[in-house]
């Protein structure tokens, strides 16, 4: 970026470079995955019903890069809000899986059917780490979400 800025504007004076390491993944990972209906691309199974509490069921298979809903969810323009027995399944390929969450409650995170690990959610939307590994792996995350918790989008590292 620094080279492009100088090439475009040779007289620009840039601050000195930082020593922050570049952690951009070099391996293939899931694309950013928005959950609200305005930008949702990777929902599989039952189509989203906008702006109303609706019941969903997981399809037989959630492919890598896809996600599906089960239980009751309200799918809004920018977020989804958990209702009764809300679950989300995500096919992932990444080293790290993050999700922007808001509201109050818990999210249980299970990897490939393993025991769930609870994450407490509290307050305004912020980024939560759901999975962190030493190398890129693929599998399925199943989230069990308490009513009232909002989920916005997944990012991957």
LODRENLO-468467 format. One line per 3 residues: their letters; for each residue x, y, z of N, C-alpha, C. Coordinates in steps of 0.1 Angstrom, whole numbers, always signed. Atoms other than C-alpha are relative to their C-alpha. Layout:
BEGIN
A) X,Y,Z,X,Y,Z,X,Y,Z ~ ...
! end
This chain:
BEGIN
XXX) +8,-12,+0,+0,+0,+0,+9,+12,+0 ~ -9,-12,+0,+29,+24,+8,+5,+2,-14 ~ -6,-1,+13,+44,+17,-26,-10,+6,-10
XXX) +10,-5,+8,+11,+24,-43,-3,+15,+3 ~ +3,-14,-3,+5,+56,-24,+11,+9,-6 ~ -11,-8,+5,+40,+69,-33,-1,+1,-16
XXX) +1,+0,+15,+35,+59,-70,-11,+9,-5 ~ +11,-8,+4,+2,+77,-71,+2,+15,+3 ~ -2,-14,-5,+14,+108,-52,+15,+1,+4
XXX) -14,+0,-3,+52,+111,-54,+5,+9,+11 ~ -4,-10,-10,+53,+141,-31,-5,-3,+14 ~ +6,+3,-12,+34,+124,-3,+11,-4,+11
XXX) -9,+3,-11,+51,+122,+31,-7,-10,+9 ~ +7,+11,-8,+42,+89,+49,+7,-1,+14 ~ -6,+3,-13,+47,+81,+86,+9,-12,-2
XXX) -8,+12,+1,+74,+55,+93,-8,-13,+0 ~ +7,+13,-1,+65,+19,+88,-1,-5,+14 ~ +1,+6,-13,+53,+0,+118,+6,-14,+0
XXX) -5,+14,-1,+66,-33,+131,-10,-10,+4 ~ +11,+9,-2,+32,-49,+134,+1,-11,-10 ~ -1,+11,+9,+34,-84,+119,-13,-1,-9
XXX) +11,+2,+10,+12,-91,+88,-5,-14,+3 ~ +6,+13,-3,-11,-119,+99,-11,-4,-10 ~ +10,+4,+11,-31,-121,+66,+3,-14,-4
XXX) -2,+14,+3,-37,-157,+59,+5,-2,-15 ~ -5,+4,+13,-19,-172,+29,-7,-12,-6 ~ +8,+12,+4,-41,-203,+28,-14,+4,-3
XXX) +14,-2,+3,-76,-205,+14,-8,+0,+13 ~ +9,+0,-12,-102,-195,+41,-14,+4,-5 ~ +13,-5,+3,-139,-188,+42,+0,+15,-3
XXX) +1,-15,+2,-149,-154,+28,-8,+5,+12 ~ +8,-7,-10,-164,-129,+52,-15,-4,-2 ~ +14,+6,+1,-200,-142,+59,-9,+9,+8
XXX) +10,-8,-6,-227,-117,+66,-13,-8,+3 ~ +11,+9,-4,-258,-131,+84,-14,+7,-3 ~ +12,-7,+3,-284,-103,+78,-4,-2,-14
XXX) +4,+3,+14,-305,-106,+47,+5,+9,-10 ~ -5,-9,+10,-291,-75,+30,+12,-5,-7 ~ -13,+4,+6,-257,-91,+24,+2,-15,+1
XXX) -1,+14,-1,-263,-128,+31,+2,-7,-13 ~ -2,+7,+12,-248,-150,+4,+1,-15,+2 ~ -4,+14,-2,-240,-184,+20,-9,-8,+8
XXX) +10,+7,-8,-272,-194,+38,-4,-12,-9 ~ +5,+12,+7,-281,-230,+28,-12,-5,+8 ~ +12,+5,-7,-314,-248,+36,-11,+9,-2
XXX) +12,-9,+0,-345,-228,+44,+4,+14,-3 ~ -3,-14,+3,-345,-194,+29,-4,+9,+12 ~ +3,-9,-11,-345,-165,+53,-14,+7,-2
XXX) +12,-7,-1,-378,-149,+63,+3,+13,+6 ~ -4,-13,-5,-371,-112,+66,-9,+6,+12 ~ +6,-8,-10,-379,-93,+98,-11,-6,+8
XXX) +11,+7,-8,-401,-119,+115,+7,-13,+7 ~ -5,+13,-6,-394,-147,+140,-5,-11,-8 ~ +4,+11,+8,-394,-179,+121,+8,-12,+5
XXX) -7,+13,-4,-385,-216,+127,+7,-5,-12 ~ -8,+5,+11,-357,-231,+107,+5,-14,+4 ~ -6,+13,-2,-342,-266,+103,+12,-1,-8
XXX) -13,+3,+7,-307,-277,+94,-3,-9,-12 ~ +0,+9,+11,-304,-292,+59,+8,-13,+3 ~ -8,+12,-2,-289,-327,+55,+15,+3,+1
XXX) -14,-3,+1,-255,-311,+47,+2,+15,-1 ~ -5,-14,+1,-238,-277,+52,+13,-1,-6 ~ -13,+1,+7,-210,-274,+27,+10,+10,+6
XXX) -10,-9,-4,-177,-257,+34,-4,+14,-5 ~ +3,-14,+4,-183,-219,+33,-14,+3,+2 ~ +14,-2,-2,-220,-223,+40,-4,+0,+14
XXX) +5,+0,-14,-241,-218,+71,-15,-3,-1 ~ +14,+3,+0,-276,-229,+81,-5,+3,+14 ~ +6,-3,-13,-300,-221,+109,-10,-11,+4
XXX) +10,+9,-6,-322,-242,+132,-5,+7,+12 ~ +6,-7,-11,-346,-232,+159,-7,+13,-5 ~ +7,-13,+3,-362,-198,+160,+10,+11,-1
XXX) -8,-12,+3,-344,-168,+145,-8,+11,-6 ~ +5,-11,+7,-354,-133,+135,+12,+5,-9 ~ -10,-4,+9,-334,-124,+104,-3,+14,-5
XXX) +2,-14,+3,-330,-87,+101,+9,+4,-12 ~ -9,-4,+11,-312,-66,+75,+14,-1,+2 ~ -14,+1,-3,-279,-65,+93,+4,-11,+9
XXX) -4,+9,-11,-281,-91,+120,-11,-11,+0 ~ +10,+10,-3,-299,-123,+131,-1,+0,+15 ~ +2,+0,-15,-314,-125,+166,-6,-14,+4
XXX) +4,+13,-4,-317,-158,+184,-13,+0,+8 ~ +12,+3,-7,-350,-171,+197,+1,-13,+7 ~ +1,+13,-7,-361,-204,+212,+8,-11,-8
XXX) -8,+11,+5,-336,-233,+206,+8,+4,-12 ~ -8,-5,+11,-315,-212,+182,+13,-7,-1 ~ -13,+6,+3,-286,-230,+166,+4,+5,-14
XXX) -6,-4,+13,-263,-221,+137,+11,-10,-3 ~ -10,+9,+5,-241,-245,+117,+8,+6,-11 ~ -8,-6,+9,-211,-233,+98,+11,-10,-5
XXX) -11,+8,+6,-188,-252,+74,+11,+9,-2 ~ -11,-9,+0,-154,-236,+78,+13,-6,-5 ~ -14,+3,+3,-119,-236,+65,+8,+12,+4
XXX) -7,-12,-6,-97,-213,+86,+9,-5,+11 ~ -8,+2,-13,-72,-211,+114,-8,+6,+11 ~ +7,-7,-10,-93,-186,+133,-14,+3,-5
XXX) +14,-3,+3,-131,-181,+133,-5,+11,+10 ~ +5,-11,-8,-145,-148,+146,-15,+3,-3 ~ +14,-3,+2,-181,-137,+150,-3,+13,+8
XXX) +4,-12,-7,-195,-102,+158,-14,-4,+6 ~ +12,+3,-8,-221,-107,+186,-3,+12,+9 ~ +5,-10,-9,-242,-84,+207,-11,-5,+8
XXX) +11,+4,-9,-269,-85,+234,+6,-7,+12 ~ -3,+6,-13,-268,-106,+265,-4,-15,+0 ~ +2,+14,+0,-264,-144,+268,+12,-8,-2
XXX) -11,+8,+3,-242,-172,+258,-1,-7,-14 ~ -1,+8,+12,-230,-190,+227,+8,-12,+3 ~ -8,+12,-2,-220,-226,+230,+6,-4,-14
XXX) -7,+3,+13,-194,-235,+203,+5,-15,+0 ~ -5,+13,+1,-189,-271,+193,+7,-2,-14 ~ -8,+2,+12,-163,-282,+167,-2,-15,-4
XXX) +1,+14,+5,-171,-313,+146,-7,-9,+10 ~ +7,+9,-9,-196,-326,+172,+6,-2,+13 ~ -6,+1,-13,-173,-322,+201,-8,+7,+11
XXX) +7,-7,-11,-183,-309,+235,+0,+15,-2 ~ +1,-14,+2,-195,-273,+234,+8,+8,+11 ~ -7,-9,-8,-174,-245,+249,-9,+13,+1
XXX) +8,-11,-2,-195,-216,+263,+7,+13,-1 ~ -5,-13,+1,-188,-180,+254,-10,+10,+5 ~ +10,-10,-5,-205,-152,+274,+0,+12,-9
XXX) +2,-11,+8,-219,-124,+253,-7,+11,+8 ~ +6,-11,-8,-226,-90,+269,+3,+13,-7 ~ -2,-14,+4,-232,-55,+256,-2,+2,-15
XXX) +1,-5,+14,-228,-37,+223,+7,-10,-9 ~ -7,+9,+9,-217,-57,+193,+15,+2,+0 ~ -14,+0,+1,-181,-67,+192,+5,-13,-5
XXX) -6,+13,+6,-158,-94,+178,+3,-10,+11 ~ -3,+11,-9,-156,-127,+196,+8,-11,-8 ~ -7,+11,+6,-131,-154,+189,-7,-13,+3
XXX) +7,+13,-2,-149,-188,+184,+9,-11,-1 ~ -9,+11,+3,-120,-209,+172,+14,+6,-3 ~ -14,-4,+3,-82,-204,+172,+9,-12,+0
XXX) -9,+11,+1,-58,-230,+159,+13,+4,-6 ~ -13,-3,+5,-22,-232,+149,+1,+0,-15 ~ -1,+1,+14,-29,-240,+113,-14,+0,-6
XXX) +13,+1,+6,-58,-239,+88,-5,-14,+1 ~ +7,+13,+0,-83,-267,+93,-13,+2,-5 ~ +14,-1,+5,-117,-274,+80,-9,-9,+9
XXX) +10,+7,-8,-148,-287,+98,-13,+7,+1 ~ +13,-6,-3,-181,-278,+112,-1,+6,+14 ~ +3,-7,-12,-189,-253,+139,-15,-1,+2
XXX) +14,-1,-3,-223,-257,+156,-1,+9,+12 ~ +2,-9,-10,-234,-228,+177,-14,-1,+6 ~ +13,+0,-7,-261,-230,+203,-1,+14,+7
XXX) +1,-14,-4,-273,-194,+210,-12,+3,+9 ~ +12,-3,-9,-294,-181,+239,-8,+11,-6 ~ +10,-10,+5,-325,-161,+231,+5,+15,+3
XXX) -4,-14,-1,-318,-124,+225,+14,+4,-4 ~ -14,-3,+5,-282,-127,+213,-1,+3,-15 ~ +0,-4,+14,-276,-109,+180,+13,-5,-6
XXX) -12,+4,+8,-251,-123,+154,+0,+8,-13 ~ -1,-8,+12,-238,-101,+126,+8,-6,-12 ~ -8,+6,+11,-210,-116,+106,+12,-7,+5
XXX) -12,+7,-3,-182,-141,+106,+11,+5,-8 ~ -12,-3,+7,-147,-133,+97,+10,-11,+3 ~ -9,+12,-1,-118,-157,+93,+15,+4,-1
X) -15,-3,+1,-80,-157,+98,+7,-13,-3
! end
